Amino acid sequence: MLSQVCRSGFQSFTQHLLPWVQSTTLSRSGHIQPSAIRHVRSWSNIPFITVPLSRTHGKSFAHRSELKHAKRIVVKLGSAVVTRGDECGLALGRLASIVEQVSVLQNQGREMMLVTSGAVAFGKQRLRHEILLSQSVRQALHSGQNQLKEMAIPVLEARACAAAGQSGLMALYEAMFTQYSICAAQILVTNLDFHDEQKRRNLNGTLHELLRMNIVPIVNTNDAVVPPAEPNSDLQGVNVISVKDNDSLAARLAVEMKTDLLIVLSDVEGLFDSPPGSDDAKLIDIFYPGDQQSVTFGTKSRVGMGGMEAKVKAALWALQGGTSVVIANGTHPKVSGHVITDIVEGKKVGTFFSEVKPAGPTVEQQGEMARSGGRMLATLEPEQRAEIIYHLADLLTDQRDEILLANKKDMEEAEGRLAAPLLKRLSLSTSKLNSLAIGLRQIAASSQDSVGRVLRRTRIAKNLELEQVTVPIGVLLVIFESRPDCLPQVAALAIASGNGLLLKGGKEASHSNRILHLLTQEALSIHGVKEAVQLVNTREEVEDLCRLDKMIDLIIPRGSSQLVRDIQKAAKGIPVMGHSEGICHMYVDSEASVDKATRLVRDSKCEYPAACNALETLLIHRDLLRTPLFDQIIDMLRVEQVKIHAGPKFASYLTFSPSEVKSLRTEYGDLELCIEVVDSVQEAIDHIHKYGSSHTDVIVTENEKTAEFFLQHVDSACVFWNASTRFSDGYRFGLGAEVGISTSRIHARGPVGLEGLLTTKWLLRGEDHVVSDFSEHGSLKYLHENLPVPQRNTN
């Protein structure tokens, strides 16, 4: 029996492994799914996208956003990526995920090449297996016993492991790529293949022919014969780089083949300014030639030949040769399933090597400036913060002509590209600027005791007093579309509350935003806190900004429902304050006044239909159908050219009805309105809870009891009686302005003004108090007396 096992050896392992790989679904998450053994992924399951990929090689890409145009790509898999944690055998799930991503990009029309480690680990697993079997046979023959003793495995020589593992590694890759109808080819190289001109031309020709035939070359150093590593003296030159490990091989191959992008996958997130894991280590988003002096390199990875220093040197060499480089983590289970495709899509993953330094600070630097500037802002006296806001209000009127001229440029560039509601939001006018200035002065007046206000005082014990006081949240990120008037409003609220602020406006309002931000910084400068408010002008995608959880404490989106939903989905570890939809309802009760109902419907729907607090669904009590009140509302809507959509019940009452609504949960943002019929106030409430967005809902009635029932039972941020939905606004509430309207149930709800941008902290003042004094046998007792709170200044 033992001899039979010995003869089968590693062959039995591969015979069982490869059919399993061939018949197993490989998921994007990086996990092999054995439950789907009989389901073989077909060609039709692969996203096949034809992308225009034409680029003249010569200079590397300057920005991440350009990586989507990369046609020829080298992906280098480090030893830590392809091997298991025990360094003996391959991480099959991780490899399956990488192969899937490479296949997706190959099927998009790109030319993919792999530089892979793993032969040594695969061979080590195989040789260990053979040695164990061999030892077990000898031990059984000599001892004559069935029970085997614990066996020691000798140290295995790396070249022998590589020789034993190459064929198995390649067989595994072939099996995986076959799932996607892609052929792979193995190429083993050494340093001589690049330095010998004839061999170099042969290698180049072979690779080009494979790419022409849509075959993925899988390249590895021939570790079975590779000589020992030499000093890195040749890395100083542009024309020469020795192939000492797979980092230098990938760089040499990338330049030799004139590739657009080199992706180096390792076991760390990218390049840090100091060894990862150290207290002050920060991930470097973009690395520029000459920045090496600002980086402290640590030890090399747990497996493999090179460390991060070798990767950086190889990356810079490739960059000088015209190839863009990204170093990223290929082992993290949450990102490894899409890390390669994310990089190609231009997302902020890992460290991007670029030769083009931006003119201004990076968004990370802006975040740090906003943090430090916000802390300085919070230490100012309330009168000083108010003075900044008053000065900004004056600048809005004093510099009116320059602001309107910049806005005119935005309007001219947006003409024909933006829908009418967005154009209206984009437009600034003298009256809008005057209203803004009035709102800012209200904020300044109400901010006198906002930061540092005592909310609660408690005497814990004698000479031990506790206070709860208001403090800023920290750094706010406000993302807004097509609304330049949002910038000074939000800036004033951030200044009043002592928060640092990052602003990301839409490119359609770039001219207006630029001058409004300059005026904001001019106002901040009077007390030396100019950097507290930053306008992000880099090419950062919104999704990338939402990942800056170390710099941003709260995200506030201002824009379309789609923008808000995208931000809520993208934000990782950062709270988002806002609402994704403004589906506002108005219920006209059977006891409603005719004149009031008509005025309220007109104002709620027609005054500004693009606003998030505009009416979207009108609920009519069934008894009002075919009454003068109903007819008057319908006539008014026709005069105002409002398109009516009939709800299912309303349509059933009509012989010839308007177009039936596609969904009762629709925010039109235009002169369109859904009308539905209900039988009672309770049915109206149930409808609002089922189809509404918890934004603003209104009842129109003369019956106070019915109105109070509605006000108490509707679970929305704003609930009104005989008032327009359009009153749901920070300025109209007397908040001066708002950063947005929140429909969440935590921290702030409804129009969020100054109070919503504050949190609290606890201050405890004692005299050598220790907890042990309050134990059962201690000398002190808790008092927990409520103390009077200083009266708030309401002037």
Phi, psi and omega in degrees: 000316180295321180294327179293318177297318181299318182293322181291316175050223184288339180300321180296325179297312181290326179296326178275329183288311189294316176299325178296317177296319184293332184253015185248140177286133179256116188269158177296335182286351178094006181252133173282136185251094183296335181295343181255034187303320186274356180263108179263125182293130182262172181303323185293342180280346183272127177299111181255108183240126176270115182245142178290111186235073177237125183206137176275120182287143178168310179242145178287163178292142182274332186226154179302322184300341181276349184296337179297343180270000181294129179260312182255122189228134172253129175248119180257124180256114179287164181301321181293338180280317188269345183258157177286170180296333179276003177063016180228096183111169187258151175276089190297317180297319179294316179298320180299319179295318180296316179299321179297315180296317178299321181294318178301315180292322178297319181284351172277355181104008178273165178250107186258141173227141178248134167246116191235143166266185174118343182296320180296315180295318180295317178293324178299318178298317182293314182292322175301318180299314181295318181296318179299317180295317181296316180295322181294323178294313181297320181294321179294321181292321183280323185270333183070013180252149178281333181281124184266139176280163177295131187249139177269137180257127181292159176295130184265135180284134188299320183295321178295319177298318179298316180299322182283336187261344185301313185294319179294320179298315181292321178299323179293315178299316180300317180297319181290315181293333179299331179301336184247020179058038181239137178263141178239153180225140182265137175226121176256132184227163171227178181300326182296330181294339178263333183270336174275119188301316181295314179296324180296317178294320179298316179297315180300315180295320179297314181297316179297322180293320178296316179295322179298327181269013177064035178255138179272111176288133176247110190251141178210152172291143180280082186293347178289336183231001186295139179284165178300155181294149179245167177301157185272035184297324185285350179289349179287338183266162180272329188270346186229135170211125181281145177273095181257333180207182183287342173293309179293326177297314181298319179295315181297317180295319181298315180289318181301320183266006179053049181282155180276329187213136172243120178253118181254113180262130182228196180254015174233161187295342183157209180266127177254157180285346173212168186308131180305139182100340176286158190301319187259012183294131178234135177291131178271118182289311180232130181246132182246148176305135182099352180273003184302328183294338182271004184243135173252117183273145177262204179281166180286170183294169184297333177227169177093173186271323189247164174247195182294327179298319178294323179294318181294317179297317178295321180295317179293324177295317178295322180297318178297332179276003176099010181252129175287150184225140171228128173255126185214173181272123178252011184245343184292125186296335182279340184239342186296336180287350180213016185296319183292313181293326177297318180298314182294330178282356177089012180286157183281089180232131176066204180250125180262128179266125183222146177268352184253110177278137179292156181291324182249189180289156174286166181293330176295318178294323177296322178297318178294321179294319178296322180295308181292321178294322178295321179294322176294320179300319182293336181275351178292158173291149180306323180296326179290318177297319179297321180298321177299316182291319177300319180294321177295320177300319178295321181295326180298326179272323181293323182259029185304315184297317180294323179294314182292328177294317178296320180293327178297321177299317179297318182295320180294319180288333182272345182302125180087347180255332181251148176291160184304316179299322179289324177297322180295321178293325183289331187288136171248153179215171179299318181294322178296318180293322177295318178296320177300314181298319179297316179298320179295322179293327175296318179298315181300319182292326184271358187264005189301322182232037182283310180272132179085009179287133180279123180263330184206142175229135181222133172269107181288316178201181179299126180063021176230100186241139183246137176232144170249120185234156179279141178219161176295156176289320180142252178244126179258140170248116179248120181249123185223152181243137166052022182225080181297334179294344177293328187298305180293329178298307183293320179300317180296319179294321178295319179296314182297327182265000177074024180265144166287155188218129169251127181246131176234103181262165178288148182294339179292343180245026189298318182294316180294315181298322183297313183288325178293325177289320177299319178293323178297315179292328175297319178292319180296330185294339183294341175235023170069029180236040185304326188276001182292334180242119184241137174256120182280113180248001180284179182276025183297131172283152180302321180298323179291321179297325183288353179264358184276060186290342178279345185245336187244135182257336181206134176252132178235105178275138175232103181171207183294161178298328179293320177299314182296317179296319180297319181290318178300325179285323185279333185295122180245105177081004178243127178296146178242124178256122179162193178222140180276337181216152175240072180267087185270138182247151169228124178257119177264110185284164180295340180254030180278153175281136182300309184293319180296315183299316182295315180297317183291321178294316180300311183295318184292325184264320194259342184296318178202081188296342182278350184287154180289343179259018176280151180292135179240330180226127178254119179259123183248133174294139186304327182292345182273350179298138179060035173245163178304325180297313181296316181297322181293321178295316181296317179298318179298317181296323178294317178299321180279002178060042177270126177281128184257135173247130183270131172288166184303315181290320179297319180297327182290340179274348188251141175286311176240101186261160171296178179300132181288140184296140178284325179211138177279357179247068185231131171258109186281318181066023183205184180283065176223146185211137174267133175242130178225155183255138175230160184264347184197171177294324179296320178294325176297317179297316180298320178297316181297317180293330182278320188246351182277181181239015178062031181267277182219129180222145191230145168244138174245112182197158174259359181268109185296322181296316178297319181297314181295324176300317179296313183298323184278334188259340178281124184264073179230165181294323180228127179229123188240157173235120179053044176215149182294147175299337185290351177286350180284083188200139183299319180295316181289335176281353182086016178275356183088310177192178179220154173269350179156180177246124183258134175252008177282169183250008182242135173075295183217145182218142184083199177301125185258111177253217185300315184298326182287351180256016179242150170233194182229162169220163183252134178243124180241124181243121182224186178223085177061040180274135175231151185296327183298336178292344183256012178287179184303324181254015181281175185267350184241155177235147177289137177259315180051052178268134174284130180252153179298143180261137177305137181293139182283139177283112182259005180286000000 
